[in-house]
Amino acid sequence: MQGFVWGINSFDQYGVQLGKVTADSVRDQIGQLRKNPAAPMGDFNASTIALLEAYLRKNNGGDK
């Protein structure tokens, strides 16, 4: 849905590459927060931050 709103075809090469870069950033952020829950959140939008925090709470049993 987000690709549609931004006018990005998620299945063309640009959309695939953007998805890979975004996934790498999210994976790196999760790794950092698992090592140090007080680490600052990366440069994500509010929706992504909320999803990351909810994921980490559920999967780590922690507060962040």
N, CA, C and O atoms as a MOPAC input file, in Angstrom:
PM7 MOZYME 1SCF
protein

 N      0.82800 1    -1.19100 1     0.00000 1
 C      0.00000 1     0.00000 1     0.00000 1
 C      0.86900 1     1.25100 1     0.00000 1
 O      0.58200 1     2.22400 1    -0.69700 1
 N      1.94100 1     1.20800 1     0.79700 1
 C      2.79900 1     2.38600 1     0.87800 1
 C      3.42900 1     2.68600 1    -0.47700 1
 O      3.55000 1     3.85100 1    -0.85600 1
 N      3.83100 1     1.65300 1    -1.21000 1
 C      4.38600 1     1.86400 1    -2.54200 1
 C      3.38400 1     2.53800 1    -3.46600 1
 O      3.74700 1     3.40900 1    -4.25700 1
 N      2.13800 1     2.13800 1    -3.36700 1
 C      1.08700 1     2.75200 1    -4.18400 1
 C      0.95500 1     4.22900 1    -3.86200 1
 O      0.86700 1     5.06600 1    -4.76100 1
 N      0.94200 1     4.54700 1    -2.56300 1
 C      0.79700 1     5.94300 1    -2.13800 1
 C      1.97700 1     6.77300 1    -2.63300 1
 O      1.80400 1     7.91400 1    -3.06200 1
 N      3.18700 1     6.19200 1    -2.57200 1
 C      4.39300 1     6.91600 1    -3.01300 1
 C      4.60200 1     6.87100 1    -4.52200 1
 O      5.50300 1     7.52800 1    -5.04500 1
 N      3.78000 1     6.10300 1    -5.21800 1
 C      3.93900 1     5.99100 1    -6.66000 1
 C      5.11800 1     5.11500 1    -7.04700 1
 O      5.73800 1     5.32800 1    -8.08800 1
 N      5.43100 1     4.12000 1    -6.20600 1
 C      6.54000 1     3.20400 1    -6.47600 1
 C      5.96200 1     1.83700 1    -6.79000 1
 O      5.14500 1     1.31000 1    -6.03500 1
 N      6.38900 1     1.26600 1    -7.90800 1
 C      5.99300 1    -0.09100 1    -8.24500 1
 C      6.92300 1    -1.02700 1    -7.47800 1
 O      8.10100 1    -1.14900 1    -7.81400 1
 N      6.39800 1    -1.68400 1    -6.45400 1
 C      7.20900 1    -2.52900 1    -5.58100 1
 C      7.80300 1    -3.72800 1    -6.30200 1
 O      8.66400 1    -4.41100 1    -5.74800 1
 N      7.36500 1    -3.99500 1    -7.51400 1
 C      7.84100 1    -5.16600 1    -8.24100 1
 C      8.80200 1    -4.81000 1    -9.37100 1
 O      9.30200 1    -5.71200 1   -10.04400 1
 N      9.07600 1    -3.52800 1    -9.60200 1
 C     10.10200 1    -3.18300 1   -10.58300 1
 C     11.45400 1    -3.13900 1    -9.86800 1
 O     11.51300 1    -3.25000 1    -8.64300 1
 N     12.51000 1    -2.98200 1   -10.60900 1
 C     13.85100 1    -3.05500 1   -10.02900 1
 C     14.06000 1    -1.98900 1    -8.95900 1
 O     14.66000 1    -2.27700 1    -7.92300 1
 N     13.58700 1    -0.77600 1    -9.17800 1
 C     13.74500 1     0.27900 1    -8.17900 1
 C     13.03200 1    -0.09400 1    -6.88200 1
 O     13.58500 1     0.07700 1    -5.79600 1
 N     11.81800 1    -0.59700 1    -6.99500 1
 C     11.06000 1    -0.98000 1    -5.81200 1
 C     11.71300 1    -2.12600 1    -5.05600 1
 O     11.72300 1    -2.13800 1    -3.82500 1
 N     12.25900 1    -3.08700 1    -5.78900 1
 C     12.93700 1    -4.22100 1    -5.15500 1
 C     14.17600 1    -3.73500 1    -4.41700 1
 O     14.41500 1    -4.12600 1    -3.27400 1
 N     14.96100 1    -2.88600 1    -5.06300 1
 C     16.18500 1    -2.36700 1    -4.42900 1
 C     15.85100 1    -1.52700 1    -3.20000 1
 O     16.53100 1    -1.63100 1    -2.17900 1
 N     14.82800 1    -0.70800 1    -3.28300 1
 C     14.41500 1     0.10600 1    -2.14700 1
 C     13.97400 1    -0.79000 1    -0.98600 1
 O     14.27900 1    -0.50300 1     0.17100 1
 N     13.26800 1    -1.85600 1    -1.29000 1
 C     12.85300 1    -2.79600 1    -0.25300 1
 C     14.04200 1    -3.45800 1     0.42500 1
 O     14.03300 1    -3.65900 1     1.63900 1
 N     15.06700 1    -3.79900 1    -0.35400 1
 C     16.27300 1    -4.41800 1     0.22100 1
 C     17.00000 1    -3.45200 1     1.15100 1
 O     17.43200 1    -3.83600 1     2.23800 1
 N     17.13200 1    -2.21000 1     0.72500 1
 C     17.81500 1    -1.20400 1     1.55300 1
 C     17.03300 1    -0.96300 1     2.83700 1
 O     17.61600 1    -0.88000 1     3.91700 1
 N     15.72500 1    -0.85200 1     2.72000 1
 C     14.88400 1    -0.62900 1     3.89300 1
 C     14.95600 1    -1.81400 1     4.84400 1
 O     15.07000 1    -1.63300 1     6.05700 1
 N     14.89100 1    -3.01100 1     4.30900 1
 C     14.95800 1    -4.21200 1     5.15100 1
 C     16.30300 1    -4.29200 1     5.87400 1
 O     16.34900 1    -4.66500 1     7.04700 1
 N     17.39000 1    -3.94900 1     5.19300 1
 C     18.71100 1    -3.94500 1     5.83900 1
 C     18.75000 1    -2.95300 1     6.99700 1
 O     19.29300 1    -3.25700 1     8.05900 1
 N     18.17800 1    -1.77300 1     6.79700 1
 C     18.15600 1    -0.75700 1     7.84900 1
 C     17.35600 1    -1.23100 1     9.05900 1
 O     17.77400 1    -1.04700 1    10.20200 1
 N     16.21700 1    -1.83400 1     8.79900 1
 C     15.37000 1    -2.31800 1     9.88700 1
 C     16.07700 1    -3.45200 1    10.63200 1
 O     16.07500 1    -3.48500 1    11.86300 1
 N     16.67600 1    -4.37600 1     9.88900 1
 C     17.39300 1    -5.49000 1    10.52600 1
 C     18.53700 1    -4.98300 1    11.39600 1
 O     18.72200 1    -5.46000 1    12.51600 1
 N     19.30800 1    -4.02000 1    10.89000 1
 C     20.40800 1    -3.44600 1    11.66500 1
 C     19.89500 1    -2.76700 1    12.93000 1
 O     20.50200 1    -2.88900 1    13.99400 1
 N     18.78100 1    -2.05600 1    12.81600 1
 C     18.20400 1    -1.36500 1    13.97500 1
 C     17.76200 1    -2.36700 1    15.02700 1
 O     18.00700 1    -2.15800 1    16.21500 1
 N     17.12200 1    -3.44000 1    14.62100 1
 C     16.69300 1    -4.46400 1    15.57500 1
 C     17.89900 1    -5.05200 1    16.29600 1
 O     17.86400 1    -5.24500 1    17.51100 1
 N     18.96600 1    -5.33800 1    15.55400 1
 C     20.17700 1    -5.86700 1    16.16700 1
 C     20.77100 1    -4.91600 1    17.18900 1
 O     21.18200 1    -5.34500 1    18.26700 1
 N     20.82200 1    -3.63300 1    16.86600 1
 C     21.35900 1    -2.63800 1    17.79200 1
 C     20.51200 1    -2.54600 1    19.05700 1
 O     21.04700 1    -2.47900 1    20.16300 1
 N     19.19900 1    -2.54300 1    18.89200 1
 C     18.31500 1    -2.40600 1    20.04600 1
 C     18.30400 1    -3.65900 1    20.91500 1
 O     18.06400 1    -3.57300 1    22.11900 1
 N     18.55700 1    -4.81200 1    20.32300 1
 C     18.64700 1    -6.03500 1    21.13500 1
 C     19.90800 1    -6.01500 1    21.98000 1
 O     19.90000 1    -6.48600 1    23.11800 1
 N     20.99300 1    -5.47300 1    21.43600 1
 C     22.24700 1    -5.37700 1    22.19700 1
 C     22.17600 1    -4.28300 1    23.24700 1
 O     22.67500 1    -4.44200 1    24.36100 1
 N     21.55300 1    -3.17400 1    22.88500 1
 C     21.47300 1    -2.02100 1    23.77600 1
 C     20.08100 1    -1.39300 1    23.65500 1
 O     19.86100 1    -0.55800 1    22.77800 1
 N     19.14600 1    -1.77900 1    24.51700 1
 C     17.78200 1    -1.25300 1    24.42000 1
 C     17.68600 1     0.26500 1    24.55000 1
 O     16.68000 1     0.85400 1    24.15400 1
 N     18.71500 1     0.90400 1    25.09700 1
 C     18.69500 1     2.35800 1    25.24100 1
 C     19.25100 1     3.06700 1    24.00500 1
 O     19.30000 1     4.29600 1    23.96700 1
 N     19.66600 1     2.30400 1    22.99900 1
 C     20.22400 1     2.90600 1    21.78100 1
 C     19.16800 1     3.78100 1    21.11400 1
 O     17.97600 1     3.47700 1    21.16800 1
 N     19.60900 1     4.86600 1    20.48600 1
 C     18.63500 1     5.73000 1    19.80700 1
 C     18.01400 1     5.02200 1    18.60400 1
 O     18.65700 1     4.21200 1    17.93700 1
 N     16.76500 1     5.34300 1    18.35100 1
 C     16.06300 1     4.77600 1    17.20500 1
 C     16.59500 1     5.42900 1    15.94500 1
 O     16.90400 1     6.62100 1    15.94200 1
 N     16.70300 1     4.66400 1    14.88600 1
 C     17.21000 1     5.17100 1    13.61400 1
 C     16.27700 1     6.19900 1    12.99300 1
 O     15.29000 1     6.61700 1    13.59800 1
 N     16.60400 1     6.58400 1    11.80500 1
 C     15.85700 1     7.60700 1    11.08100 1
 C     14.67900 1     6.96600 1    10.33300 1
 O     14.69300 1     6.83500 1     9.10900 1
 N     13.66600 1     6.57500 1    11.10600 1
 C     12.47600 1     5.95600 1    10.54100 1
 C     11.27500 1     6.85200 1    10.81900 1
 O     11.32100 1     7.71800 1    11.69200 1
 N     10.20600 1     6.63500 1    10.06800 1
 C      8.99200 1     7.40300 1    10.34300 1
 C      8.30700 1     6.84600 1    11.58900 1
 O      8.65700 1     5.76700 1    12.06800 1
 N      7.34100 1     7.57900 1    12.10500 1
 C      6.69400 1     7.22400 1    13.36000 1
 C      6.02900 1     5.85600 1    13.29700 1
 O      6.04300 1     5.12000 1    14.28400 1
 N      5.45800 1     5.50900 1    12.17400 1
 C      4.80000 1     4.21600 1    12.02400 1
 C      5.80000 1     3.06800 1    12.12900 1
 O      5.54100 1     2.07700 1    12.81200 1
 N      6.93200 1     3.19900 1    11.46000 1
 C      7.96300 1     2.15900 1    11.49700 1
 C      8.53600 1     2.03000 1    12.90100 1
 O      8.77700 1     0.91900 1    13.37300 1
 N      8.75500 1     3.14800 1    13.56500 1
 C      9.27000 1     3.12400 1    14.94100 1
 C      8.28900 1     2.38900 1    15.85300 1
 O      8.70300 1     1.56000 1    16.66300 1
 N      7.01000 1     2.68100 1    15.73200 1
 C      6.00900 1     2.02000 1    16.56100 1
 C      5.98200 1     0.51700 1    16.29800 1
 O      5.86400 1    -0.27400 1    17.23400 1
 N      6.09100 1     0.12000 1    15.03500 1
 C      6.10900 1    -1.30500 1    14.71100 1
 C      7.36100 1    -1.98700 1    15.25200 1
 O      7.28400 1    -3.09700 1    15.77700 1
 N      8.50600 1    -1.33600 1    15.13000 1
 C      9.74700 1    -1.90000 1    15.66300 1
 C      9.66600 1    -2.06500 1    17.17500 1
 O     10.05600 1    -3.10200 1    17.71200 1
 N      9.16500 1    -1.05500 1    17.85400 1
 C      9.04800 1    -1.13400 1    19.31200 1
 C      8.08200 1    -2.25000 1    19.72500 1
 O      8.35900 1    -2.98600 1    20.67200 1
 N      6.97200 1    -2.37700 1    19.03600 1
 C      6.01200 1    -3.44200 1    19.34900 1
 C      6.63600 1    -4.81500 1    19.08900 1
 O      6.45900 1    -5.73900 1    19.88200 1
 N      7.35100 1    -4.94400 1    17.99900 1
 C      8.01300 1    -6.21000 1    17.67200 1
 C      9.01900 1    -6.58800 1    18.75500 1
 O      9.05200 1    -7.72900 1    19.21700 1
 N      9.83100 1    -5.62200 1    19.15100 1
 C     10.85600 1    -5.90400 1    20.15100 1
 C     10.24200 1    -6.22000 1    21.51400 1
 O     10.74500 1    -7.08500 1    22.23000 1
 N      9.16500 1    -5.53400 1    21.87900 1
 C      8.48500 1    -5.84000 1    23.14400 1
 C      7.97200 1    -7.28000 1    23.13000 1
 O      8.14300 1    -8.01800 1    24.10000 1
 N      7.35500 1    -7.66200 1    22.04100 1
 C      6.77600 1    -8.99400 1    21.95000 1
 C      7.83800 1   -10.09000 1    21.89100 1
 O      7.67700 1   -11.14500 1    22.50500 1
 N      8.91200 1    -9.84600 1    21.16200 1
 C      9.91200 1   -10.88200 1    20.94300 1
 C     11.06200 1   -10.87900 1    21.93300 1
 O     11.82000 1   -11.84800 1    21.99400 1
 N     11.21100 1    -9.82900 1    22.70000 1
 C     12.28200 1    -9.76400 1    23.69000 1
 C     11.74600 1    -9.77800 1    25.11000 1
 O     12.49800 1    -9.99200 1    26.06100 1
 N     10.46300 1    -9.55300 1    25.25400 1
 C      9.89500 1    -9.49200 1    26.58100 1
 C     10.31900 1    -8.25200 1    27.34700 1
 O     10.12400 1    -8.16700 1    28.55900 1
 N     10.90700 1    -7.28000 1    26.63000 1
 C     11.38900 1    -6.07000 1    27.27600 1
 C     10.45100 1    -4.90600 1    27.07400 1
 O      9.36500 1    -5.05000 1    26.51200 1
 N     10.88000 1    -3.76000 1    27.53600 1
 C     10.05800 1    -2.55200 1    27.42600 1
 C     10.26100 1    -1.85000 1    26.10800 1
 O      9.42200 1    -1.02900 1    25.73500 1
 N     11.32300 1    -2.12300 1    25.38000 1
 C     11.57200 1    -1.37800 1    24.14800 1
 C     11.51100 1    -2.24700 1    22.93900 1
 O     11.69900 1    -1.76500 1    21.82200 1

